Amino acid sequence: MKPRIGIFIIAYNAVDHLIKTISRIPKDTYQQVEEIFVIDDASPDNTYYAALGYKHEHKMDKLTVMRNSKNQGYGGNQKVGYKYALERGLDIVALVHGDGQYAPERLPDLLDPLVTGRADMVFGSRMSHNGEALKGGMPYYKYFGNKILSSIQNKLTGLNLSEYHSGYRLYSMEALRKIPFHEFTNTWHFDTQIILAMAERNLRIVEKPIPTYYGDEICHVNGIPYAVNCINSSYKYYLHRREGSFMFPGIYTPA
């Protein structure tokens, strides 16, 4: 039985990029998925209306467009999307950023470990091959910051990931049901917390290389607080692991 797959496009102030991002989803992947859902996080620009217009112009029945009435934050908007995916009964969800920084063209390769049952979580890593991210336009300070921060986190967690900070992620919904993601932060280190929750349950995390692209999209991350929060979360994980307890106890069951 084929898994029911959803593509979750997270969007904030992405009016200049969102339509192109949707149009870059490979045709075979579009045929494979059950639903593509865009959740605009109360953008002050016309992101929501651009997506609605694209849906009607191209008669895309698979495209669902939603808008939060209030801004939920990066992590908060993911919570909204994963709850929706669970309620829809999907088996796999792929998170794609509406600004196009993470290539939709890579979806077939990233979906494969989940479709074939070889992973519980897949994420696209820009740091799998040394120096490739720099060739893709990643600024030096972000490249070396990513390397240093990921190295610290690996030492604290006992994991061996090439990076923790890519936003290109795909999940088995069965795995997400085991994680109390609704209790996680609404800000940017949500991504670190979800990795740690997966790891402490011994769920299978697979990294796949992706190209790096930096264009004219706006970065909303405040680097220093983000780094501090990532290290703090990883240190708490280290303490709980040493004590043999869970940092994120509980299982999420949607109402």
C-alpha positions in Angstrom: 0.0 0.0 0.0 1.4 3.4 -1.1 2.0 5.9 1.7 -0.1 9.0 1.8 2.4 11.9 1.4 2.0 15.6 2.1 4.2 18.5 1.2 4.0 21.2 3.9 5.2 24.6 2.6 6.0 27.0 5.4 5.8 30.6 4.4 6.4 34.0 5.8 6.9 37.1 3.7 7.6 34.8 0.7 5.5 36.5 -2.0 8.5 37.0 -4.3 9.5 33.3 -4.1 6.5 31.1 -3.1 5.0 30.6 -6.6 8.3 29.6 -8.1 9.0 27.2 -5.2 5.6 25.5 -5.8 6.2 25.3 -9.5 9.6 23.6 -9.0 8.1 20.5 -7.3 8.9 17.7 -9.8 6.0 16.4 -11.8 6.5 12.8 -10.7 6.5 14.0 -7.0 3.4 16.0 -7.6 1.6 12.9 -8.9 2.9 10.9 -6.0 1.7 13.2 -3.2 -1.8 13.5 -1.8 -1.7 17.1 -0.8 0.5 20.2 -0.9 -0.5 22.6 1.9 0.9 26.1 2.3 0.6 27.7 5.7 1.3 31.4 5.7 2.3 32.7 9.1 0.3 35.9 9.1 2.7 37.6 6.6 2.2 41.3 6.2 2.8 40.9 2.5 0.6 39.2 -0.1 2.0 35.6 0.3 -1.4 34.1 1.1 -3.2 35.8 -1.8 -0.4 34.9 -4.3 -0.8 31.2 -3.3 -4.6 31.3 -3.6 -4.3 33.0 -7.0 -1.8 30.3 -8.2 -4.1 27.5 -7.0 -7.1 28.9 -8.9 -5.1 29.9 -12.0 -3.6 26.4 -12.4 -6.6 24.5 -11.1 -4.4 22.7 -8.5 -6.9 20.6 -6.5 -4.0 19.2 -4.5 -3.0 22.6 -3.2 -4.4 23.8 0.1 -3.7 27.4 1.2 -4.1 28.4 4.8 -3.2 31.5 6.8 -2.6 31.8 10.6 -4.7 34.6 12.1 -1.7 35.5 14.3 2.0 34.9 13.7 3.0 31.7 15.4 6.8 31.9 14.9 8.9 29.4 12.9 8.4 26.5 15.4 4.8 27.4 16.1 3.9 27.4 12.4 5.5 23.9 12.1 3.3 22.7 14.9 0.2 23.9 13.1 1.3 22.0 9.9 2.2 18.8 11.7 -1.0 18.8 13.6 -2.9 19.3 10.3 -1.0 16.4 8.7 -1.8 14.1 11.6 -5.5 15.0 11.4 -5.5 14.4 7.7 -4.1 10.9 8.3 -1.0 11.4 6.2 1.9 8.9 6.5 4.8 11.2 5.5 5.2 14.9 5.5 7.9 16.9 3.7 8.7 20.4 5.0 9.7 22.8 2.2 10.5 26.5 2.8 8.5 28.9 0.7 11.5 31.1 0.0 13.0 28.5 -2.3 16.3 28.2 -0.5 15.9 24.4 -0.2 15.5 22.9 -3.7 12.2 21.2 -4.2 13.9 19.3 -7.0 15.5 17.1 -4.4 12.2 15.8 -3.0 12.4 12.4 -4.8 15.7 11.6 -3.3 14.7 12.8 0.2 11.4 11.0 0.2 12.9 7.6 -0.8 14.2 6.5 2.6 10.8 7.2 4.1 8.8 5.6 1.3 10.9 2.5 1.5 10.7 2.3 5.3 14.4 2.9 5.9 14.1 6.1 8.0 11.8 7.9 10.4 13.3 11.3 9.7 15.2 12.6 6.7 16.9 15.9 6.4 18.8 17.6 3.6 22.3 18.5 4.7 24.2 21.3 3.1 27.4 20.3 5.0 27.8 16.7 3.9 30.6 17.6 1.6 33.2 20.1 2.8 33.1 23.4 1.1 30.1 22.7 -1.1 27.9 25.1 0.9 30.4 27.9 0.3 30.2 27.3 -3.5 26.4 27.7 -3.2 26.8 31.1 -1.7 26.6 30.4 2.0 28.4 33.3 3.8 31.7 32.4 5.5 30.5 33.4 8.9 27.4 31.2 8.5 29.4 28.3 7.2 32.0 28.2 10.0 29.3 29.1 12.5 27.3 26.1 11.4 30.4 23.8 11.5 31.4 24.9 15.0 27.9 24.8 16.4 27.1 21.4 14.9 30.4 20.1 16.3 29.6 21.3 19.8 26.1 19.7 19.6 27.5 16.4 18.4 29.9 16.3 21.4 27.0 17.0 23.8 24.5 14.6 22.2 26.7 11.8 21.1 25.3 12.0 17.6 27.3 12.4 14.4 25.4 14.7 12.2 27.0 16.9 9.5 24.7 19.7 10.6 21.7 20.4 12.8 20.6 23.6 11.1 19.1 22.7 7.7 15.3 23.4 7.5 14.8 20.8 4.8 13.1 18.0 6.8 10.8 15.1 6.1 9.1 12.9 8.7 7.2 9.7 9.2 4.0 10.7 10.8 4.2 7.6 13.0 7.5 9.0 14.4 6.0 12.4 15.0 3.2 10.8 17.0 5.8 9.6 19.4 7.1 13.1 20.0 5.5 15.9 22.1 6.4 18.5 19.5 3.4 20.7 20.7 5.5 21.4 23.8 8.6 22.6 21.9 9.6 26.2 21.4 7.8 28.4 18.9 11.1 29.9 17.7 14.0 28.7 15.5 15.6 26.0 17.7 12.4 24.0 17.3 14.5 22.2 14.6 17.1 21.2 17.2 14.6 20.0 19.7 12.8 17.8 17.2 16.2 16.1 16.3 16.9 15.5 20.0 13.4 14.0 20.6 13.9 11.7 17.7 17.4 10.7 18.9 16.3 9.9 22.5 13.7 7.5 21.1 16.3 5.8 18.9 14.3 6.7 15.8 16.2 6.5 12.5 17.6 9.8 11.2 19.0 9.9 7.7 20.9 12.8 6.2 21.0 13.3 2.4 23.1 15.9 0.7 21.4 18.9 -0.9 22.7 21.8 -2.9 23.1 25.2 -1.1 21.4 28.2 -2.5 21.6 31.7 -1.1 19.7 34.4 -3.1 17.8 37.5 -2.1 15.6 35.9 0.6 15.5 37.6 4.0 16.9 35.7 6.9 14.8 36.3 10.1 17.1 34.3 12.4 19.0 36.2 15.2 22.2 34.2 15.1 23.6 34.6 18.7 20.3 33.8 20.6 19.7 30.9 18.2 23.2 29.4 18.9 22.8 29.8 22.6 19.4 28.1 22.5 20.7 25.2 20.4 23.6 24.6 22.8 21.4 24.9 25.8 18.9 22.4 24.4 21.8 20.0 23.5 23.3 20.4 27.0 20.0 19.5 28.6 19.8 16.5 26.4 23.3 15.5 27.5 22.2 15.8 31.2 19.1 13.7 30.7 21.0 11.1 28.6 23.6 10.8 31.4 20.7 10.3 33.9 18.9 7.8 31.7 15.8 9.9 31.5 13.9 11.6 28.6 14.3 15.3 27.9 11.0 15.2 26.1 8.7 12.6 27.8 5.2 11.9 26.5 3.6 11.0 23.3 1.6 13.4 21.2 -2.0 12.5 20.4 -3.9 15.1 18.5 -7.4 16.0 19.9 
